[in-house]
Amino acid sequence: MRLLSSLLRSFVKRGKMSVYDADGQLHDFGSGDDGPTVTIRLHDKKLYRSLFFNPELAAGEAYMDGTLTLEGGSTIYDFMFLFSINRAPLGANPVQGLLRRFWRAFRRRQQRNNVERSKEQARHHYDLSTDLYRLFLDEGLNYSCAYYTGPDETLEQAQADKLSHLVAKLDLKPGMSVLEIGGGWGSLAIRMAQAGASVTSLNVSPEQVKIAEERVRAAGVEDKVTFVLKDYREFEGQFDRVISVGMMEHVGIGHLDAYFGKIRQCLTEDGYAVVHSVGRMTPPGTTGPFIRKYIFPGGYVPALSEVFASTERLGLWVCDTEILRLHYYYTIRDWRLRFEERRDEALKLYDESFCRMWEFYLCAVELGFLHGSNMVFQLLLSKKRDAVPIIRDFIVDNERKLDGPG
């Protein structure tokens, strides 16, 4: 316990952490000022060492297997909140700093996402039961950042506003062709088809495509939407517009040029692309070990410096950039609360360990957008400097047309 105690003394500067060790002895860290008080119990002495050397991964795994439990009314959200507001002291710890440098050195190796590996990694997450996602997503099964006009807007409205915002940026005209890279469960494809576009949607998840095809038929736009079970690198064709929402995070740092190169290749000379992705406002980094191992293997949230370096190498115009800072925090907050409300239903689909994993994941990413460096960016990209209207008014004008009066 001595090693772990030394870490927690230097780590907990805000709030207070009370820890019952495996022998039942209580240890307190922090003054309780400017933060929550959280009580945990460690049931295995092996945790002392693993938490010291890799606290994020070890804490997540211990919560999953029940060797770390919360007591005294504390929740996993409280625990993660305390962790998130004390990230700076943790990063200053020499051992943690060394560990981050090690991860950084091997990040390209961790993200060697060839076509087949990328498919396996995507299916690891997206081929889970759709019934799981129905527990916490909106009715349209939008699994990406919504567009909130305020923190109290409903998730359903914010996701509908997100679709309108994206379609408005596409500036679609009747009969235009659109390539969607990463189609999810089909909501955006349906919205684009309803706006008059002919949509080809790429997806590597058979489970998602099956549901998306059902939803497209129910919406009556099956003649305008085609789903293709291919990785973006396997596809050829040219389109008036390309759109990619929540996909670039899965590409991997060593494949940004291939991704943007494919977008460039698939655009007509007068066309342009809309790219929506999670990013970071800090310099390039690494993917957290828990997220990398259990949730999004091969995933990486890029810095804008990495994104723009790639578009520069490929000769793409960045015609517009919009940064959504708190929108994903509100989105994941709503997902987490819905999952908590329906946790008993999730337990019927999967086991207790899975539900704890999902709780840890949702808490971690929510707080990453509240206290960490994560944000979302939307880019408009083109081959030609004049492919996109020269002022942004067209976006708001199109949104008003799409949403109608009121």
C-alpha positions, 0 to 999 in steps of 0.5 A: 500500500506504500507505493499507492499511498505515495501516488494518491498523496501527490494526486488528490489535490482537489476533493478527498479520496478515502480508501479501505485497503484489503485489510480493512484499514482506512486511508484518507487522501486530500482535504475535501476542498473544491471537489467531491469526497469519494470512498472506495474499497480495494479487495485485492492487495495486487491492486496496490501495485497495478494502480500505482503503475497504470491507474486508469486501466487498473481502476477500470478492470478492478471496477469491472471484476469487483475488486474495487467497489464504491462505498458510503453512497459514492458512485463510479461517476463520483470516482471518475469525476474526482480522477478527472479534476486531478489529472494535472497532478497525476500527469506530473508524477514521474512514473505516469509521465514515463508511462505516457512517453512509452505509450506515445512511442508505440502509438503507431504500432498500436494503430496499425489498422490495415483493412481486415484489422480495422473491420475486426476492431469496428465489429468489436464495438458496433456489432454488439446488440442493437438493443443495447444501444436502444437503451440510451441513444435517441430514437434515431440511433445517432451514436455521435455528438449531438448539436445542443442549443443549450444544456437542457435541450432534449437528446432527441431534439439535439440529434435532429438539430445535428442532422440538419446542421450537417445536411445544411453544410452539404448544401445539397441540390436535387439529384446530387450524389453523396458518399457517406464514410461510416453510416451507423444505423442510417439516420444521416443517410435517411436525412440526406435522401429526404433532402433529395440526394442519392446516397452511398453509405459505407459501413463494415458492421453487418449488424448496423447495416441490417438495422439501417436497411430496415430503417431506410425501408421504413422511411420510404427512401430505399430507392435513394440509399445504398449500403456497401459493406466495405472499408473506405480503402476498398471503395472507388467512385466519385461523388458531388459530396462526401460526408464522414461522421464519427469515423475518423476517430477509428482511422489511426494516426498512421492512416490519416493520409489514406483517409483524406486521400480517399476523400479527395479521390472520391470528390468531383472537381467541384465537390466538397466534403464534410468531416465530423470527428472527435479531436483534442485541443492539446498537442498530439497524444495517445489513446487511454489504455482502458478505451484502447483495450476494451472499447475502441481498439485501434482508435485515436482522437487526433489533434488539429495539428495532425489533421491539418498536416495531412490535408496540407500534404494532400492539397485539400482546402480547409474551407471551414472549421467549426469547433463544438466544445461542450456539445459532446459533454451534454450528449454523453451526459444524456447517454449515461443517465439513460443507461443508468435508468435502464441498467437492469435491461442491459444486464439481461443482454450482457453480464455484470462485468459488461455493464460495469465496463460500459458505465466506466466507459461512459463516465470516462468519455463524458468527463473527458469532454468536461474536464479534459482536452476533448472536443469535436470539430467539423471541417469542410474540405475541397479540391478547389478554393471556390467549391464552398460558398465564400461566406457561411450564411448558406449554412443557417439559410439551409437549416431554416429551410430544412427545419421549416417554420418555427 
